[in-house]
Amino acid sequence: MSIVDTPERRQLRELTRAFVTREVLPHLDDWERAGEVPRALHATAAKLGLLGVGFPESVGGSGGDLLDSIIVTEEVIRSGGSSGLIAALFTHGIALPHMVAAAGVSIGGSLGGRLGGTSAPGDDDLVQRYVRPTLAGTMIGALAITEPDGGSDVAGIRTTARRDGAHYVVNGSKTYITSGHRADFVTTAVCTDFPGSGELTLLVIDKGLPGFTVGRRLEKLGWHCSDTAELSFVDVRVPVANRIGAEDTGFLAIMQNFAAERLSLATQAYATAQRCVELAVRWCRDRETFGRPLASRQVVRHRLAEMHTRAEAARAYVHEVAVRVAAGEPVVTEVAMAKNVAVAACDEVVDQALQLHGGFGYMRDAEVERHYRDARILGIGGGATEIMNEIIVKGMGL
């Protein structure tokens, strides 16, 4: 029996599928057009225990590890959800782990441990004020790293935080922030030295603080149900108690969580590919051209076979790497390869699936059309394909 396919994880799949069927599918198209998912969905997912999967019970989670989180992500998409829904509903997966790790609680998929060796005075308090309410579905958090002129250059962050007594004074801007409009707080990467120095610190910044402005809602190619925002900070006074870990440990904290984030994106990629194979098979069985089902034609069957092979191979490799990450192995290169393999499979399969759907695949009424749009971000988010290639060649000693 595969470690990813245990009786308990089968039950988790069934729970996830029931949640998607009952709570998501009747409304997903409306959420796509509204540009966000309702806050009530967070509360519902929390009551079922899905929102807290992968987070220890000691901080308000449901327990489990990285592999359980992967199961939930995979099944949401395989059940008819979308990677955009994952981004919207599970943004806390990138907003909270730094707080949990700083409080000394280990999370599968990150290195865990107290950042800087010791906890800051407010770390345990941050768990009570932000982690627990978020996992209970009563708060929404976001992660703000990317800046307008920064892209993947985390060390080049220019948003500054100047210490002023019991506060930091924050100035700068962030962009492409997932759940930025709905978030009650934002885990924010700031520079505590001169801009671009790489001396980063993470601060939890509450929405509503004077000088903190949430800008326009950004319109995107895909992930329409996931709200995305620009953020601006002008002399925002943030209590020192809202600092995560010790000062200047933010870069390490961000790097520690990249494995889980990249594997989540890889999971979204192969699961999207698998779902599109299922949609294409169903369509080709039912659709007739020139008096015969599409699936009766050898060229179509072979194309479906190649799509299925790519999706399943990507899934197998991502699972293999995820097992190693969950076991604490430092497999940075393998994580980068897993993300690129899954994204490449997704790009090819989704494109072919839409092609097999013909004109209908180009319509908003076709589920495959949504996956086609949503898939494009997966090779950009969490580190672009080109950044992953740089990590891979370093692992090769080049």
TIZA-253089 format. One record per residue (C-alpha): chain; x, y, z. Coordinates in nm, 2 decimals. Layout:
BEGIN
<chain = A; east = X; north = Y; up = Z>
...
***
This chain:
BEGIN
<chain = A; east = 0.00; north = 0.00; up = 0.00>
<chain = A; east = 0.13; north = 0.34; up = -0.09>
<chain = A; east = 0.21; north = 0.58; up = 0.20>
<chain = A; east = -0.01; north = 0.83; up = 0.02>
<chain = A; east = -0.30; north = 0.58; up = -0.01>
<chain = A; east = -0.39; north = 0.47; up = 0.34>
<chain = A; east = -0.74; north = 0.40; up = 0.47>
<chain = A; east = -0.73; north = 0.73; up = 0.66>
<chain = A; east = -0.63; north = 0.92; up = 0.35>
<chain = A; east = -0.90; north = 0.75; up = 0.15>
<chain = A; east = -1.15; north = 0.89; up = 0.41>
<chain = A; east = -0.99; north = 1.23; up = 0.37>
<chain = A; east = -1.04; north = 1.21; up = 0.00>
<chain = A; east = -1.41; north = 1.11; up = 0.05>
<chain = A; east = -1.46; north = 1.40; up = 0.29>
<chain = A; east = -1.30; north = 1.65; up = 0.05>
<chain = A; east = -1.50; north = 1.52; up = -0.25>
<chain = A; east = -1.83; north = 1.55; up = -0.05>
<chain = A; east = -1.73; north = 1.91; up = 0.05>
<chain = A; east = -1.66; north = 2.01; up = -0.31>
<chain = A; east = -1.98; north = 1.84; up = -0.44>
<chain = A; east = -2.21; north = 2.00; up = -0.18>
<chain = A; east = -2.05; north = 2.33; up = -0.10>
<chain = A; east = -1.85; north = 2.43; up = -0.41>
<chain = A; east = -1.98; north = 2.30; up = -0.74>
<chain = A; east = -2.32; north = 2.47; up = -0.72>
<chain = A; east = -2.16; north = 2.81; up = -0.68>
<chain = A; east = -1.81; north = 2.80; up = -0.84>
<chain = A; east = -1.92; north = 2.98; up = -1.16>
<chain = A; east = -2.08; north = 3.26; up = -0.96>
<chain = A; east = -1.77; north = 3.30; up = -0.75>
<chain = A; east = -1.56; north = 3.31; up = -1.07>
<chain = A; east = -1.77; north = 3.60; up = -1.19>
<chain = A; east = -1.78; north = 3.77; up = -0.85>
<chain = A; east = -1.40; north = 3.75; up = -0.83>
<chain = A; east = -1.38; north = 3.59; up = -0.48>
<chain = A; east = -1.51; north = 3.31; up = -0.27>
<chain = A; east = -1.74; north = 3.40; up = 0.03>
<chain = A; east = -1.59; north = 3.41; up = 0.38>
<chain = A; east = -1.86; north = 3.16; up = 0.49>
<chain = A; east = -1.68; north = 2.90; up = 0.28>
<chain = A; east = -1.38; north = 2.92; up = 0.51>
<chain = A; east = -1.60; north = 2.86; up = 0.82>
<chain = A; east = -1.76; north = 2.56; up = 0.65>
<chain = A; east = -1.43; north = 2.41; up = 0.56>
<chain = A; east = -1.30; north = 2.47; up = 0.91>
<chain = A; east = -1.59; north = 2.29; up = 1.07>
<chain = A; east = -1.52; north = 1.99; up = 0.85>
<chain = A; east = -1.16; north = 1.99; up = 0.96>
<chain = A; east = -1.03; north = 2.06; up = 0.60>
<chain = A; east = -0.90; north = 2.41; up = 0.66>
<chain = A; east = -0.67; north = 2.29; up = 0.94>
<chain = A; east = -0.52; north = 1.98; up = 0.76>
<chain = A; east = -0.14; north = 1.99; up = 0.78>
<chain = A; east = -0.14; north = 2.21; up = 1.09>
<chain = A; east = -0.08; north = 2.06; up = 1.44>
<chain = A; east = -0.37; north = 2.04; up = 1.67>
<chain = A; east = -0.16; north = 2.23; up = 1.93>
<chain = A; east = -0.21; north = 2.55; up = 1.72>
<chain = A; east = -0.58; north = 2.48; up = 1.63>
<chain = A; east = -0.52; north = 2.26; up = 1.32>
<chain = A; east = -0.66; north = 1.92; up = 1.23>
<chain = A; east = -0.33; north = 1.74; up = 1.24>
<chain = A; east = -0.17; north = 1.55; up = 0.95>
<chain = A; east = 0.12; north = 1.65; up = 0.75>
<chain = A; east = 0.23; north = 1.76; up = 0.40>
<chain = A; east = 0.10; north = 1.45; up = 0.24>
<chain = A; east = -0.25; north = 1.50; up = 0.39>
<chain = A; east = -0.25; north = 1.86; up = 0.25>
<chain = A; east = -0.15; north = 1.72; up = -0.09>
<chain = A; east = -0.45; north = 1.48; up = -0.07>
<chain = A; east = -0.69; north = 1.76; up = 0.00>
<chain = A; east = -0.55; north = 1.98; up = -0.28>
<chain = A; east = -0.55; north = 1.70; up = -0.53>
<chain = A; east = -0.91; north = 1.59; up = -0.45>
<chain = A; east = -1.05; north = 1.94; up = -0.46>
<chain = A; east = -0.94; north = 1.97; up = -0.82>
<chain = A; east = -1.02; north = 1.61; up = -0.92>
<chain = A; east = -1.37; north = 1.66; up = -0.78>
<chain = A; east = -1.44; north = 1.96; up = -1.01>
<chain = A; east = -1.29; north = 2.24; up = -0.81>
<chain = A; east = -1.00; north = 2.45; up = -0.94>
<chain = A; east = -0.65; north = 2.57; up = -0.86>
<chain = A; east = -0.81; north = 2.92; up = -0.82>
<chain = A; east = -1.03; north = 2.78; up = -0.55>
<chain = A; east = -0.73; north = 2.63; up = -0.38>
<chain = A; east = -0.55; north = 2.97; up = -0.39>
<chain = A; east = -0.85; north = 3.15; up = -0.24>
<chain = A; east = -0.96; north = 2.90; up = 0.03>
<chain = A; east = -0.62; north = 2.78; up = 0.14>
<chain = A; east = -0.41; north = 3.10; up = 0.13>
<chain = A; east = -0.34; north = 3.04; up = 0.50>
<chain = A; east = -0.11; north = 2.77; up = 0.38>
<chain = A; east = 0.15; north = 3.04; up = 0.29>
<chain = A; east = 0.03; north = 3.30; up = 0.55>
<chain = A; east = 0.06; north = 3.10; up = 0.87>
<chain = A; east = 0.35; north = 2.85; up = 0.86>
<chain = A; east = 0.61; north = 3.12; up = 0.95>
<chain = A; east = 0.42; north = 3.20; up = 1.27>
<chain = A; east = 0.38; north = 2.84; up = 1.37>
<chain = A; east = 0.75; north = 2.76; up = 1.31>
<chain = A; east = 0.86; north = 3.07; up = 1.50>
<chain = A; east = 0.65; north = 2.95; up = 1.80>
<chain = A; east = 0.86; north = 2.63; up = 1.79>
<chain = A; east = 0.60; north = 2.40; up = 1.64>
<chain = A; east = 0.71; north = 2.18; up = 1.35>
<chain = A; east = 0.51; north = 2.16; up = 1.03>
<chain = A; east = 0.57; north = 1.89; up = 0.77>
<chain = A; east = 0.72; north = 2.03; up = 0.46>
<chain = A; east = 0.92; north = 2.31; up = 0.63>
<chain = A; east = 1.23; north = 2.28; up = 0.85>
<chain = A; east = 1.03; north = 2.40; up = 1.16>
<chain = A; east = 1.20; north = 2.51; up = 1.48>
<chain = A; east = 1.23; north = 2.85; up = 1.63>
<chain = A; east = 1.37; north = 3.10; up = 1.39>
<chain = A; east = 1.70; north = 3.24; up = 1.51>
<chain = A; east = 1.73; north = 2.97; up = 1.78>
<chain = A; east = 1.49; north = 3.14; up = 2.03>
<chain = A; east = 1.14; north = 3.27; up = 2.01>
<chain = A; east = 1.05; north = 3.64; up = 2.02>
<chain = A; east = 0.82; north = 3.75; up = 2.30>
<chain = A; east = 0.52; north = 3.77; up = 2.07>
<chain = A; east = 0.55; north = 3.44; up = 1.88>
<chain = A; east = 0.31; north = 3.23; up = 2.10>
<chain = A; east = 0.08; north = 3.53; up = 2.11>
<chain = A; east = 0.07; north = 3.54; up = 1.73>
<chain = A; east = -0.05; north = 3.19; up = 1.73>
<chain = A; east = -0.34; north = 3.28; up = 1.96>
<chain = A; east = -0.43; north = 3.60; up = 1.77>
<chain = A; east = -0.39; north = 3.49; up = 1.41>
<chain = A; east = -0.32; north = 3.12; up = 1.36>
<chain = A; east = -0.61; north = 2.98; up = 1.56>
<chain = A; east = -0.88; north = 3.22; up = 1.43>
<chain = A; east = -0.77; north = 3.16; up = 1.08>
<chain = A; east = -0.78; north = 2.78; up = 1.11>
<chain = A; east = -1.12; north = 2.82; up = 1.27>
<chain = A; east = -1.24; north = 3.00; up = 0.96>
<chain = A; east = -1.31; north = 3.34; up = 1.13>
<chain = A; east = -1.01; north = 3.52; up = 0.99>
<chain = A; east = -0.84; north = 3.53; up = 0.65>
<chain = A; east = -0.46; north = 3.58; up = 0.61>
<chain = A; east = -0.24; north = 3.66; up = 0.31>
<chain = A; east = 0.13; north = 3.66; up = 0.24>
<chain = A; east = 0.30; north = 3.97; up = 0.09>
<chain = A; east = 0.64; north = 3.92; up = -0.06>
<chain = A; east = 0.63; north = 4.02; up = -0.42>
<chain = A; east = 0.69; north = 4.39; up = -0.51>
<chain = A; east = 0.62; north = 4.58; up = -0.83>
<chain = A; east = 0.99; north = 4.58; up = -0.94>
<chain = A; east = 1.10; north = 4.27; up = -0.76>
<chain = A; east = 0.95; north = 3.95; up = -0.90>
<chain = A; east = 1.13; north = 3.64; up = -0.78>
<chain = A; east = 1.41; north = 3.84; up = -0.62>
<chain = A; east = 1.32; north = 3.79; up = -0.26>
<chain = A; east = 1.65; north = 3.92; up = -0.13>
<chain = A; east = 1.59; north = 4.25; up = -0.32>
<chain = A; east = 1.28; north = 4.35; up = -0.12>
<chain = A; east = 1.26; north = 4.73; up = -0.08>
<chain = A; east = 0.97; north = 4.77; up = 0.16>
<chain = A; east = 1.13; north = 4.90; up = 0.48>
<chain = A; east = 1.05; north = 4.87; up = 0.85>
<chain = A; east = 1.23; north = 5.13; up = 1.07>
<chain = A; east = 1.23; north = 5.06; up = 1.45>
<chain = A; east = 1.07; north = 5.33; up = 1.65>
<chain = A; east = 1.04; north = 5.23; up = 2.01>
<chain = A; east = 0.77; north = 4.96; up = 2.05>
<chain = A; east = 0.67; north = 4.99; up = 1.68>
<chain = A; east = 0.81; north = 4.94; up = 1.33>
<chain = A; east = 0.73; north = 5.22; up = 1.08>
<chain = A; east = 0.66; north = 5.04; up = 0.74>
<chain = A; east = 0.69; north = 5.20; up = 0.40>
<chain = A; east = 0.67; north = 5.04; up = 0.06>
<chain = A; east = 0.43; north = 4.84; up = -0.16>
<chain = A; east = 0.34; north = 4.49; up = -0.26>
<chain = A; east = 0.16; north = 4.35; up = -0.56>
<chain = A; east = 0.00; north = 4.03; up = -0.69>
<chain = A; east = -0.11; north = 3.95; up = -0.33>
<chain = A; east = -0.35; north = 3.65; up = -0.32>
<chain = A; east = -0.65; north = 3.71; up = -0.10>
<chain = A; east = -0.52; north = 4.06; up = -0.05>
<chain = A; east = -0.87; north = 4.22; up = -0.07>
<chain = A; east = -1.04; north = 3.98; up = 0.18>
<chain = A; east = -0.74; north = 3.93; up = 0.42>
<chain = A; east = -0.78; north = 4.05; up = 0.78>
<chain = A; east = -0.40; north = 4.05; up = 0.82>
<chain = A; east = -0.10; north = 4.02; up = 0.59>
<chain = A; east = 0.22; north = 3.84; up = 0.68>
<chain = A; east = 0.46; north = 4.09; up = 0.52>
<chain = A; east = 0.83; north = 4.07; up = 0.42>
<chain = A; east = 1.01; north = 4.39; up = 0.51>
<chain = A; east = 1.37; north = 4.51; up = 0.50>
<chain = A; east = 1.50; north = 4.62; up = 0.84>
<chain = A; east = 1.82; north = 4.76; up = 0.69>
<chain = A; east = 1.86; north = 4.96; up = 0.37>
<chain = A; east = 1.63; north = 4.86; up = 0.08>
<chain = A; east = 1.76; north = 4.56; up = -0.11>
<chain = A; east = 2.00; north = 4.46; up = 0.16>
<chain = A; east = 1.85; north = 4.11; up = 0.20>
<chain = A; east = 1.81; north = 4.16; up = 0.58>
<chain = A; east = 1.45; north = 4.06; up = 0.59>
<chain = A; east = 1.20; north = 4.04; up = 0.87>
<chain = A; east = 0.84; north = 3.92; up = 0.87>
<chain = A; east = 0.57; north = 4.13; up = 1.03>
<chain = A; east = 0.20; north = 4.06; up = 1.07>
<chain = A; east = 0.02; north = 4.38; up = 0.95>
<chain = A; east = -0.35; north = 4.42; up = 1.03>
<chain = A; east = -0.59; north = 4.56; up = 0.77>
<chain = A; east = -0.72; north = 4.89; up = 0.89>
<chain = A; east = -0.40; north = 5.03; up = 1.03>
<chain = A; east = -0.35; north = 5.40; up = 0.94>
<chain = A; east = -0.14; north = 5.42; up = 0.62>
<chain = A; east = -0.21; north = 5.06; up = 0.51>
<chain = A; east = -0.41; north = 5.08; up = 0.18>
<chain = A; east = -0.55; north = 4.79; up = -0.02>
<chain = A; east = -0.54; north = 4.90; up = -0.38>
<chain = A; east = -0.75; north = 4.80; up = -0.68>
<chain = A; east = -0.86; north = 4.45; up = -0.74>
<chain = A; east = -0.63; north = 4.31; up = -1.00>
<chain = A; east = -0.79; north = 4.15; up = -1.30>
<chain = A; east = -0.62; north = 3.83; up = -1.42>
<chain = A; east = -0.61; north = 3.57; up = -1.70>
<chain = A; east = -0.72; north = 3.30; up = -1.46>
<chain = A; east = -0.78; north = 3.22; up = -1.09>
<chain = A; east = -1.09; north = 3.45; up = -1.12>
<chain = A; east = -1.24; north = 3.33; up = -0.79>
<chain = A; east = -0.92; north = 3.42; up = -0.61>
<chain = A; east = -0.90; north = 3.79; up = -0.53>
<chain = A; east = -0.56; north = 3.96; up = -0.59>
<chain = A; east = -0.46; north = 4.30; up = -0.47>
<chain = A; east = -0.19; north = 4.57; up = -0.46>
<chain = A; east = -0.09; north = 4.69; up = -0.11>
<chain = A; east = 0.06; north = 5.02; up = 0.00>
<chain = A; east = 0.23; north = 5.11; up = 0.33>
<chain = A; east = 0.29; north = 5.47; up = 0.41>
<chain = A; east = 0.43; north = 5.52; up = 0.76>
<chain = A; east = 0.23; north = 5.23; up = 0.90>
<chain = A; east = 0.31; north = 5.17; up = 1.27>
<chain = A; east = 0.32; north = 4.80; up = 1.34>
<chain = A; east = 0.38; north = 4.68; up = 1.70>
<chain = A; east = 0.70; north = 4.50; up = 1.76>
<chain = A; east = 0.49; north = 4.23; up = 1.91>
<chain = A; east = 0.37; north = 4.15; up = 1.55>
<chain = A; east = 0.72; north = 4.05; up = 1.44>
<chain = A; east = 0.76; north = 3.68; up = 1.35>
<chain = A; east = 1.07; north = 3.54; up = 1.51>
<chain = A; east = 1.39; north = 3.73; up = 1.56>
<chain = A; east = 1.47; north = 4.03; up = 1.35>
<chain = A; east = 1.65; north = 3.96; up = 1.02>
<chain = A; east = 1.53; north = 3.60; up = 1.01>
<chain = A; east = 1.26; north = 3.66; up = 0.74>
<chain = A; east = 1.47; north = 3.54; up = 0.45>
<chain = A; east = 1.53; north = 3.20; up = 0.61>
<chain = A; east = 1.16; north = 3.17; up = 0.71>
<chain = A; east = 1.05; north = 3.23; up = 0.36>
<chain = A; east = 1.30; north = 2.98; up = 0.22>
<chain = A; east = 1.19; north = 2.72; up = 0.47>
<chain = A; east = 0.83; north = 2.73; up = 0.35>
<chain = A; east = 0.91; north = 2.72; up = -0.02>
<chain = A; east = 0.92; north = 2.34; up = -0.04>
<chain = A; east = 0.56; north = 2.31; up = 0.08>
<chain = A; east = 0.44; north = 2.59; up = -0.14>
<chain = A; east = 0.61; north = 2.46; up = -0.45>
<chain = A; east = 0.48; north = 2.11; up = -0.39>
<chain = A; east = 0.13; north = 2.25; up = -0.35>
<chain = A; east = 0.16; north = 2.42; up = -0.69>
<chain = A; east = 0.30; north = 2.09; up = -0.84>
<chain = A; east = 0.00; north = 1.91; up = -0.69>
<chain = A; east = -0.24; north = 2.16; up = -0.84>
<chain = A; east = -0.06; north = 2.11; up = -1.18>
<chain = A; east = -0.08; north = 1.73; up = -1.20>
<chain = A; east = -0.43; north = 1.72; up = -1.05>
<chain = A; east = -0.55; north = 1.97; up = -1.31>
<chain = A; east = -0.39; north = 1.75; up = -1.57>
<chain = A; east = -0.57; north = 1.44; up = -1.43>
<chain = A; east = -0.90; north = 1.62; up = -1.42>
<chain = A; east = -0.86; north = 1.74; up = -1.78>
<chain = A; east = -0.78; north = 1.38; up = -1.89>
<chain = A; east = -1.11; north = 1.27; up = -1.72>
<chain = A; east = -1.30; north = 1.56; up = -1.89>
<chain = A; east = -1.15; north = 1.47; up = -2.23>
<chain = A; east = -1.22; north = 1.10; up = -2.20>
<chain = A; east = -1.58; north = 1.17; up = -2.11>
<chain = A; east = -1.62; north = 1.42; up = -2.40>
<chain = A; east = -1.46; north = 1.19; up = -2.66>
<chain = A; east = -1.69; north = 0.90; up = -2.56>
<chain = A; east = -2.00; north = 1.11; up = -2.59>
<chain = A; east = -1.91; north = 1.34; up = -2.88>
<chain = A; east = -1.98; north = 1.20; up = -3.23>
<chain = A; east = -1.83; north = 1.33; up = -3.55>
<chain = A; east = -1.91; north = 1.19; up = -3.89>
<chain = A; east = -2.14; north = 0.93; up = -3.73>
<chain = A; east = -1.88; north = 0.79; up = -3.49>
<chain = A; east = -1.77; north = 0.88; up = -3.14>
<chain = A; east = -1.44; north = 1.07; up = -3.12>
<chain = A; east = -1.30; north = 0.79; up = -2.90>
<chain = A; east = -1.34; north = 0.54; up = -3.18>
<chain = A; east = -1.06; north = 0.71; up = -3.37>
<chain = A; east = -0.70; north = 0.59; up = -3.32>
<chain = A; east = -0.54; north = 0.93; up = -3.33>
<chain = A; east = -0.77; north = 1.05; up = -3.05>
<chain = A; east = -0.72; north = 0.74; up = -2.84>
<chain = A; east = -0.34; north = 0.77; up = -2.87>
<chain = A; east = -0.36; north = 1.13; up = -2.77>
<chain = A; east = -0.56; north = 1.05; up = -2.46>
<chain = A; east = -0.31; north = 0.77; up = -2.38>
<chain = A; east = -0.02; north = 1.02; up = -2.39>
<chain = A; east = -0.21; north = 1.27; up = -2.18>
<chain = A; east = -0.29; north = 1.01; up = -1.92>
<chain = A; east = 0.07; north = 0.89; up = -1.91>
<chain = A; east = 0.21; north = 1.24; up = -1.86>
<chain = A; east = -0.04; north = 1.32; up = -1.58>
<chain = A; east = 0.02; north = 1.00; up = -1.39>
<chain = A; east = 0.40; north = 1.02; up = -1.43>
<chain = A; east = 0.40; north = 1.37; up = -1.28>
<chain = A; east = 0.18; north = 1.26; up = -1.00>
<chain = A; east = 0.41; north = 0.97; up = -0.91>
<chain = A; east = 0.72; north = 1.19; up = -0.90>
<chain = A; east = 0.56; north = 1.47; up = -0.70>
<chain = A; east = 0.44; north = 1.21; up = -0.45>
<chain = A; east = 0.78; north = 1.05; up = -0.43>
<chain = A; east = 0.94; north = 1.39; up = -0.36>
<chain = A; east = 0.67; north = 1.49; up = -0.11>
<chain = A; east = 0.73; north = 1.18; up = 0.09>
<chain = A; east = 1.09; north = 1.27; up = 0.12>
<chain = A; east = 1.01; north = 1.63; up = 0.22>
<chain = A; east = 0.77; north = 1.51; up = 0.48>
<chain = A; east = 1.04; north = 1.29; up = 0.62>
<chain = A; east = 1.27; north = 1.59; up = 0.66>
<chain = A; east = 1.51; north = 1.53; up = 0.37>
<chain = A; east = 1.67; north = 1.84; up = 0.23>
<chain = A; east = 1.56; north = 1.78; up = -0.13>
<chain = A; east = 1.56; north = 2.14; up = -0.27>
<chain = A; east = 1.67; north = 2.03; up = -0.62>
<chain = A; east = 1.41; north = 1.75; up = -0.64>
<chain = A; east = 1.13; north = 1.99; up = -0.53>
<chain = A; east = 1.22; north = 2.23; up = -0.81>
<chain = A; east = 1.22; north = 1.93; up = -1.06>
<chain = A; east = 0.89; north = 1.81; up = -0.93>
<chain = A; east = 0.73; north = 2.15; up = -0.98>
<chain = A; east = 0.87; north = 2.18; up = -1.34>
<chain = A; east = 0.77; north = 1.83; up = -1.43>
<chain = A; east = 0.42; north = 1.87; up = -1.31>
<chain = A; east = 0.37; north = 2.21; up = -1.47>
<chain = A; east = 0.50; north = 2.09; up = -1.80>
<chain = A; east = 0.26; north = 1.80; up = -1.79>
<chain = A; east = -0.02; north = 2.02; up = -1.70>
<chain = A; east = 0.05; north = 2.27; up = -1.98>
<chain = A; east = 0.06; north = 2.00; up = -2.24>
<chain = A; east = -0.24; north = 1.80; up = -2.12>
<chain = A; east = -0.47; north = 2.10; up = -2.06>
<chain = A; east = -0.39; north = 2.23; up = -2.41>
<chain = A; east = -0.47; north = 1.90; up = -2.57>
<chain = A; east = -0.78; north = 1.85; up = -2.36>
<chain = A; east = -0.92; north = 2.19; up = -2.48>
<chain = A; east = -0.83; north = 2.10; up = -2.84>
<chain = A; east = -1.02; north = 1.77; up = -2.82>
<chain = A; east = -1.33; north = 1.97; up = -2.69>
<chain = A; east = -1.32; north = 2.17; up = -3.01>
<chain = A; east = -1.53; north = 2.49; up = -3.01>
<chain = A; east = -1.71; north = 2.40; up = -2.69>
<chain = A; east = -1.37; north = 2.40; up = -2.51>
<chain = A; east = -1.34; north = 2.77; up = -2.58>
<chain = A; east = -1.67; north = 2.85; up = -2.41>
<chain = A; east = -1.70; north = 2.97; up = -2.05>
<chain = A; east = -1.95; north = 2.70; up = -1.99>
<chain = A; east = -1.68; north = 2.43; up = -2.04>
<chain = A; east = -1.49; north = 2.33; up = -1.73>
<chain = A; east = -1.18; north = 2.27; up = -1.93>
<chain = A; east = -1.18; north = 2.63; up = -2.04>
<chain = A; east = -1.14; north = 2.74; up = -1.67>
<chain = A; east = -0.85; north = 2.49; up = -1.62>
<chain = A; east = -0.68; north = 2.62; up = -1.93>
<chain = A; east = -0.68; north = 2.97; up = -1.79>
<chain = A; east = -0.60; north = 2.87; up = -1.44>
<chain = A; east = -0.31; north = 2.65; up = -1.54>
<chain = A; east = -0.09; north = 2.93; up = -1.68>
<chain = A; east = 0.00; north = 3.08; up = -1.34>
<chain = A; east = 0.14; north = 2.75; up = -1.20>
<chain = A; east = 0.47; north = 2.79; up = -1.39>
<chain = A; east = 0.50; north = 3.14; up = -1.25>
<chain = A; east = 0.38; north = 3.13; up = -0.88>
<chain = A; east = 0.61; north = 3.01; up = -0.61>
<chain = A; east = 0.92; north = 3.06; up = -0.82>
<chain = A; east = 0.90; north = 3.07; up = -1.20>
<chain = A; east = 1.01; north = 2.77; up = -1.41>
<chain = A; east = 1.33; north = 2.96; up = -1.50>
<chain = A; east = 1.41; north = 3.00; up = -1.12>
<chain = A; east = 1.35; north = 2.63; up = -1.07>
<chain = A; east = 1.59; north = 2.56; up = -1.35>
<chain = A; east = 1.85; north = 2.77; up = -1.18>
<chain = A; east = 1.80; north = 2.57; up = -0.86>
<chain = A; east = 1.83; north = 2.25; up = -1.05>
<chain = A; east = 2.16; north = 2.34; up = -1.23>
<chain = A; east = 2.30; north = 2.44; up = -0.89>
<chain = A; east = 2.21; north = 2.10; up = -0.76>
<chain = A; east = 2.40; north = 1.95; up = -1.06>
<chain = A; east = 2.71; north = 2.14; up = -0.95>
<chain = A; east = 2.70; north = 2.38; up = -1.24>
***
